[in-house]
Amino acid sequence: MRCLQVPNQGLEERIPSYEELEKLENEEAGDRPKWDNKAQYMLTIVGFCVGLGNVWRFPYLCQSHGGGAFMIPFLILLVLEGVPLLHLEFAIGQRLRKGSVGVWSTIHPYLTGIGIGSMCVSFLVSLYYNTIMAWVMWYFFNSFQDPLPWSQCPVNANMTGLVSECERSSPVDYYWYRETLNTTPDIDNAGGLQWWMVLCHVSAWALLFICISRGIETTGKAVYITSTLPYVVLTIFLIRGLTLKGSLNGVKFLFTPDMNELMNPTTWLDAGAQVFYSFSLAFGGLLSFSSYNSVHNNCEQDAVIISIVNGATAVYAATVIYTIIGFRATEKFDDCITGNILSLLNTFDLPEGNVTESNYDQVLHNLNGTYPEVIQGLNLKTCDLNSFLSEGVEGTGLAFIVFTEAITKMPVSPVWSVLFFIMLFC
């Protein structure tokens, strides 16, 4: 009679029993560091999971996939996909009390590559995340100016006018692509190093080194600020955003559901990807952080709490972002209408105040019925609020162009700029 072969022989010997874990925990009490308290651990996990993906990717996905309708697949997959995997990582790290590489090699030596792969992915992600942090630092340091340097075009070298490149685009675009990145005309031309970006990049890496130089001893102290400050700033922006003209247009646009999007496979795919992205699953960090817990810690409860916080933060951040986008879209809509009104007043020699925003559509309809050729020759702009709201942007376009442009239109704009980039940095 053939005996059943266990596929992973020796697993029981490699993974200690509960009694052995308690003994091991007592022996390692003086050697292996632990979190000072549960709050440190939870804030670290929140800071690790909640980040740029919640602030600038989730709002864009909501706007792209039917507004409030995107919340449905996101929340479903958060429960079915995010919570179990998060619980799994917490449990494995806490039980085996090792880092990412050590955990997988303990489960089976052949799985060591998974841990190494997670480490490599984390390193690669840190490269571009720290690049973003360098950009954030550059904007942060330049926010202590009034007016903000991206609020107006600079004067040309001859001091005879404004820089033509800036006039053809916009001050925020010019500052981002020319003053910050100094982009080259084509991809074949790599360009040179920009000393200001090199300095910001070195500063970002140095600050990261300081925060993690002594492991959880320094990380645990830093998270009291880095994990809570973004929520304070988001709340300040929400209060301020709701007082701006047109902010509710943005919120309404965000949460107006298009249920047809639920039949789109891409919507579900993007929702699943967002869950992985926002939880930082399979990066190895969750395994490492949970390994500093006691074996008695309730990791199942932790997974549920973090999942609720993560999902709520994504929705909260999207609301804040779209109050500002609604304000920006309303400003552009008003400028568009004002420009068309000026064209009508000048062309038909109408008294000032004869055409206003309230009667613009009616006056345009009447003039178009009487002088259709003249109206057609004016090439009036099409002013549609929904089209301005639909200008979906994510990533750097949202942070360094859309948001910075909106900030320039706020009173005391340097203060709001400083707060915004502090939030992104934390």
C-alpha positions, 0 to 999 in steps of 0.5 A: 500500500502506497503512503501519501507523500506530504508535498512540503516535507519538513514543514512542521519542523521548520515552523515552530509550534505555538508553545515553541513560539512563546518560548522563542519570544521570551528568549528573543525579548532582549534581542529582537525589537518590538513595537512600543505599543499597538498604536505605533504598529497600526500607524506604521501600517496605515502610513505604509498602506495609505499613500499617493495611490489614495490621493491621486490614483483613486479619484482618477479611477472613480472619475474614469469608471462611472464615479460612485459606481466604481466604489462598488467593485472596489469595496467588493474586491477590498473585502474578497481580495484585500482583507484575506491577503492582508490577514495572511501577510499579518499572520505569517509575519507574526507567526514566523517572526522573520522578514520577507526573505526569511518567511518564504525560506522557512515555508520552503527553501524553494520559495526563497525567491519570492522573498527576494523578488519582493525585496527587489520590487520594493527597491524599484518602487522606492526609486520612483517614489523617492523621485516623486518625493524630490519633486515634492520637496522642490515645490515645498521649498518654493512655496515660501514665496508670494506670489507663487513662482508658478502663478505667473509667467517669467519675464524673458531675457531681454526684459521686454515681455513674458517668456513666449513658451510660457505664454503659449501654454500656462504658468503651471505647465511651464514651471513643471516642464521647464523650471522643475524638470527642464524636459528635452524636446524628444526622448533621444536627448537625455539632457543633463543633471539638474542640480536643484533636482539632484539636491532634492533627491539626495535630501529625500534619500537622506531623510529616508535613511534617518527615519529607518536608520535604527529600524522600528525604534526610529520608524515608530516615533516618526509615524506619529507625525507622518501617518496623522498629519495627512489626515489633518491636512486633508480635513483642512483642505476639505473645509476650505474646498467646500467654501470655494465656488463650484466645489459641490459640482466636483463632489456631485460629479465624482459620486454620480454613478454610471451603473453601466460601468459595472458591466465593463471588465476593465472597471473590475480589473482596475478596482482589483489593481487599486486594492493591491496598490493601496494595500501594498500587498506582496511588497514584503513590508507588511510581513516585516512590520507584523514580525515585530508583534507578539504572537498573541496579537489579534492580527485578524482584527488588525486586518479588518481595521486597516482595511476599513481605514484604507477604504475610507481614506480613499473615498475621503481623499477623493472627496477632498480632491474633487472639491478642488477640481470642481472649483478649478472647473468652475473657474475655467467655465466662468473664464470661458463664458466671460471671454465669449461675452466680451467678444459679443459686446465688442462685435455688436457694440452692446452696452456693458452689462447687457450680456451676463452669465445668467442671460448669456445662452438666451442672448447668444441664441437670439444673435445667432438667429439674426446674425448667424454668419457673424456668430460663426466667424467669432469662433466662440469657445464651447463652454461646458462645465461637465467637459471641464470636470471630465478632464481626468488627470492622475499622478503628477498631472493632478499634483503638480499641474491641476492642484497647483493651478487651483491653489494659485487662485486661492487667497493666501495661496502660499499657505495652501501650497505648503500644506498640500506638499507637506501632505504629499511628503508624509 
